[in-house]
Amino acid sequence: MVRTLVPPPQASTTPRPPPLKRRGSILLALLLLPTPALAQSAPGQTAIPGALDRAFSQIAGAQSQGSLSLSLQLLLIMGLLTILPSLILMMTSFTRILVVLSILRTALGLQQSPPNQILIGLSLFLSLFVMAPTLDRVNATAITPYSAGQINAQQAIGTAGMEFHAFMVRQTRERDLLMFTDMAKAPHYAASRDIPFSILLPAFVTSELKTAFQIGFMLFLPFLVIDLVVSSVLMSLGMMMMSPTVVSLPFKLLLFVLVDGWALLMGSLASSFG
């Protein structure tokens, strides 16, 4: 009986292209794209919006060819979301509202009621109410034209920044602006629109904190009077072992409810940004 030996199949010597080569080239191109724009920019000019515009056009071209992977899209979205909390805290009315609500909770003598989640939610939605005119103008002058292809990304970012710039200038004290202008050794600006964000942002936050503490001081006064009265009554009755906080808390809540404190406070906070 003769056995036929069949030679084993030989492995192909042609190297296979790495599967991630195409994705890696796209990611490398996106990472290196802003570098020449920043290196060639003249002093005193901002090259980031132009680099962003070219990056957006590169991404749009990659999407039209179907070469932009889902993981890269998620990476870009997560990168943009990291900037959103800073914008909410530093360029809107969120800081003042949240600080005032926290001071109110302390003045009432409550530790965890309302909880922090409720205070943050109230501050967020009240900030949306206060910022509604500014957001409408941003949508009309920047987002809608950019979506329609009438302006590029650089023009959209600049137009939106001008709207927030105008809001922040209205809420910032002139004294705080002069202080940070002198600290930066910058010349005094003839018009408010010429103030850069590097000076306007810290001045705006300083003014917001000062205003919030002024409102908080006015909130503390009636509750402080209740604490003093309750403490005097307990001392006169010889009930020194009784905590004045426990006795004064129901009277504080009763006073706050009788004067419709939540509606009064929300209306005062909203009108303070006029």
Wavefront OBJ file of the C-alpha trace (Angstrom):
o trace
v 0.000 0.000 0.000
v 1.575 3.287 -1.138
v 0.953 6.413 0.912
v 0.918 9.751 -0.828
v 2.557 12.500 1.128
v 0.793 15.807 0.643
v 3.017 18.759 1.486
v 1.575 21.089 4.102
v 0.299 24.431 2.826
v 2.882 27.106 3.005
v 2.142 30.262 4.927
v 1.788 33.383 2.864
v 4.874 35.542 3.026
v 2.934 38.715 2.155
v 2.810 40.898 5.304
v -0.651 41.909 6.437
v -1.239 45.587 6.951
v -1.777 46.526 10.571
v -5.504 47.003 11.249
v -4.992 50.172 13.227
v -2.704 51.873 10.731
v -5.499 53.876 9.139
v -6.993 54.944 12.459
v -3.567 55.797 13.850
v -2.756 58.003 10.884
v -6.028 59.944 11.316
v -5.439 60.414 15.057
v -1.852 61.522 14.459
v -2.969 64.029 11.838
v -5.573 65.496 14.207
v -3.062 65.764 17.068
v -0.429 67.460 14.929
v -2.833 69.769 13.121
v -2.846 72.784 15.555
v 0.977 72.751 15.960
v 2.002 74.736 12.855
v -0.876 77.159 13.307
v 0.277 77.989 16.823
v 3.912 78.206 15.789
v 3.242 80.608 12.918
v 0.836 82.931 14.736
v 1.940 86.493 15.249
v 2.340 87.901 18.772
v -0.919 89.116 20.249
v -3.069 87.025 17.880
v -4.989 83.871 18.725
v -4.416 80.973 16.334
v -6.575 78.470 18.186
v -9.889 79.303 16.409
v -8.213 78.949 12.985
v -6.704 75.635 13.988
v -10.071 74.501 15.293
v -11.697 75.469 12.021
v -9.192 73.452 10.020
v -9.581 70.552 12.457
v -13.358 70.638 12.036
v -12.995 70.638 8.237
v -10.567 67.703 8.483
v -13.015 65.800 10.664
v -15.894 66.580 8.320
v -13.877 65.284 5.374
v -13.001 62.132 7.254
v -16.644 61.608 8.165
v -17.709 62.021 4.528
v -15.228 59.309 3.544
v -16.379 57.095 6.409
v -12.881 56.891 7.920
v -13.588 58.496 11.312
v -14.088 55.726 13.842
v -16.683 55.791 16.606
v -14.018 55.708 19.316
v -12.390 58.836 17.887
v -15.733 60.628 17.775
v -16.367 59.770 21.435
v -12.869 60.988 22.300
v -13.538 64.359 20.690
v -16.926 64.695 22.411
v -15.473 63.844 25.838
v -12.711 66.377 25.272
v -15.270 69.110 24.619
v -17.338 68.109 27.656
v -14.371 68.721 29.966
v -14.589 72.455 29.181
v -18.326 72.726 29.866
v -18.219 72.807 33.733
v -15.657 75.605 33.686
v -17.797 77.644 31.310
v -20.898 77.150 33.476
v -19.069 78.149 36.671
v -17.036 81.079 35.395
v -19.101 82.749 32.667
v -22.713 82.541 33.864
v -24.824 83.414 36.903
v -24.373 79.944 38.415
v -21.762 80.934 41.007
v -23.773 83.717 42.629
v -26.957 81.665 42.857
v -25.279 78.591 44.319
v -23.377 80.578 46.960
v -26.537 82.411 48.065
v -28.502 79.165 48.375
v -25.704 77.596 50.427
v -25.629 80.611 52.768
v -29.403 80.392 53.161
v -29.172 76.765 54.227
v -26.530 77.694 56.802
v -28.591 80.623 58.083
v -31.604 78.373 58.626
v -29.434 75.994 60.641
v -30.081 73.045 58.344
v -27.215 70.689 57.654
v -28.317 68.611 54.668
v -31.724 69.954 53.754
v -32.104 70.801 50.956
v -29.356 68.428 49.833
v -26.518 69.528 47.588
v -28.101 67.916 44.527
v -31.245 70.022 44.986
v -29.248 73.227 45.426
v -27.162 72.537 42.319
v -30.302 71.731 40.324
v -32.014 74.936 41.452
v -28.921 76.960 40.620
v -28.630 75.362 37.190
v -32.229 75.947 36.124
v -32.337 79.460 37.565
v -29.111 80.183 35.686
v -30.764 78.969 32.489
v -33.649 81.367 33.174
v -31.302 84.287 33.780
v -29.078 83.455 30.800
v -31.988 82.816 28.407
v -31.657 86.163 26.519
v -27.906 85.651 26.087
v -28.345 82.051 24.966
v -31.029 83.097 22.477
v -28.671 85.646 20.937
v -25.882 83.066 20.786
v -28.213 80.659 19.025
v -29.404 83.302 16.553
v -26.009 84.810 15.729
v -23.606 81.864 16.068
v -25.142 78.387 16.231
v -27.826 78.735 13.558
v -25.576 80.412 10.944
v -22.813 77.880 11.608
v -25.233 74.966 11.196
v -26.441 76.474 7.919
v -22.868 76.849 6.653
v -23.018 80.656 6.502
v -20.055 81.176 8.858
v -17.078 79.050 9.847
v -16.160 77.754 13.297
v -13.849 80.674 14.051
v -16.580 83.227 13.404
v -19.131 81.208 15.413
v -16.820 80.986 18.440
v -15.998 84.689 18.230
v -19.654 85.730 17.970
v -20.704 83.518 20.903
v -17.811 84.853 22.959
v -18.912 88.420 22.321
v -22.392 87.692 23.735
v -20.995 86.160 26.932
v -18.450 88.976 27.106
v -21.232 91.573 27.099
v -23.122 89.745 29.873
v -20.027 89.478 32.056
v -19.127 93.145 31.597
v -22.596 94.218 32.784
v -22.235 92.191 36.000
v -18.629 93.141 36.794
v -17.702 96.059 39.020
v -15.416 98.669 37.536
v -13.228 98.565 40.622
v -12.521 94.855 40.133
v -11.728 95.407 36.456
v -9.269 98.174 37.321
v -7.634 96.024 39.984
v -6.917 93.111 37.628
v -5.931 95.507 34.828
v -3.327 97.089 37.091
v -2.109 93.685 38.268
v -1.643 92.592 34.653
v 0.099 95.921 33.883
v -2.235 96.394 30.935
v -3.369 99.781 29.620
v -6.799 101.050 30.561
v -9.224 100.113 27.836
v -11.347 102.784 26.197
v -14.300 100.473 25.476
v -15.615 97.498 27.421
v -15.504 95.273 24.332
v -11.710 95.650 24.248
v -11.242 93.968 27.645
v -9.681 90.507 27.136
v -11.085 87.407 28.791
v -7.868 86.959 30.777
v -8.778 90.088 32.776
v -12.570 89.911 32.580
v -12.919 86.353 33.918
v -11.212 86.850 37.340
v -12.875 90.257 37.741
v -16.287 88.763 36.967
v -15.845 85.909 39.474
v -14.651 88.329 42.158
v -17.676 90.564 41.633
v -20.043 87.590 41.705
v -18.633 86.329 45.004
v -18.837 89.793 46.560
v -22.456 90.208 45.480
v -23.344 86.725 46.738
v -21.900 87.457 50.181
v -23.746 90.763 50.367
v -27.037 89.002 49.653
v -26.118 86.273 52.141
v -25.492 88.871 54.871
v -28.970 90.312 54.344
v -30.414 86.798 54.608
v -28.597 86.116 57.864
v -29.962 89.133 59.758
v -33.564 87.997 60.483
v -32.461 84.486 61.440
v -29.742 85.901 63.682
v -32.369 87.956 65.532
v -34.411 84.785 66.117
v -31.327 83.017 67.519
v -30.623 85.904 69.888
v -34.216 86.028 71.141
v -34.386 82.280 71.710
v -31.038 82.267 73.511
v -32.115 85.115 75.812
v -35.386 83.382 76.651
v -33.659 80.096 77.441
v -31.078 81.841 79.633
v -33.797 83.710 81.549
v -35.667 80.446 82.165
v -32.503 78.756 83.380
v -32.589 76.185 80.596
v -28.884 76.439 79.853
v -28.625 72.773 78.898
v -31.151 73.208 76.104
v -29.543 73.934 72.722
v -30.817 77.243 71.273
v -30.437 75.852 67.743
v -32.992 73.121 68.334
v -35.543 75.608 69.675
v -34.955 78.348 67.092
v -35.088 76.050 64.046
v -38.914 75.703 63.980
v -39.316 79.477 64.333
v -36.883 80.077 61.456
v -38.769 77.676 59.229
v -42.089 79.258 60.233
v -40.809 82.746 59.418
v -39.371 81.606 56.075
v -42.649 79.954 55.077
v -44.848 82.869 56.209
v -42.964 85.407 54.096
v -42.908 82.998 51.107
v -39.146 82.900 51.288
v -38.422 80.693 48.275
v -40.399 82.821 45.846
v -38.964 86.017 47.321
v -35.416 84.702 47.148
v -35.688 83.355 43.592
v -37.264 86.578 42.371
v -34.592 88.687 44.058
v -31.769 86.581 42.613
v -33.219 86.726 39.109
v -33.767 90.498 39.284
v -30.241 91.096 40.621
v -28.867 90.310 37.131
v -30.814 93.089 35.463
l 1 2 3 4 5 6 7 8 9 10 11 12 13 14 15 16 17 18 19 20 21 22 23 24 25 26 27 28 29 30 31 32 33 34 35 36 37 38 39 40 41 42 43 44 45 46 47 48 49 50 51 52 53 54 55 56 57 58 59 60 61 62 63 64 65 66 67 68 69 70 71 72 73 74 75 76 77 78 79 80 81 82 83 84 85 86 87 88 89 90 91 92 93 94 95 96 97 98 99 100 101 102 103 104 105 106 107 108 109 110 111 112 113 114 115 116 117 118 119 120 121 122 123 124 125 126 127 128 129 130 131 132 133 134 135 136 137 138 139 140 141 142 143 144 145 146 147 148 149 150 151 152 153 154 155 156 157 158 159 160 161 162 163 164 165 166 167 168 169 170 171 172 173 174 175 176 177 178 179 180 181 182 183 184 185 186 187 188 189 190 191 192 193 194 195 196 197 198 199 200 201 202 203 204 205 206 207 208 209 210 211 212 213 214 215 216 217 218 219 220 221 222 223 224 225 226 227 228 229 230 231 232 233 234 235 236 237 238 239 240 241 242 243 244 245 246 247 248 249 250 251 252 253 254 255 256 257 258 259 260 261 262 263 264 265 266 267 268 269 270 271 272 273 274
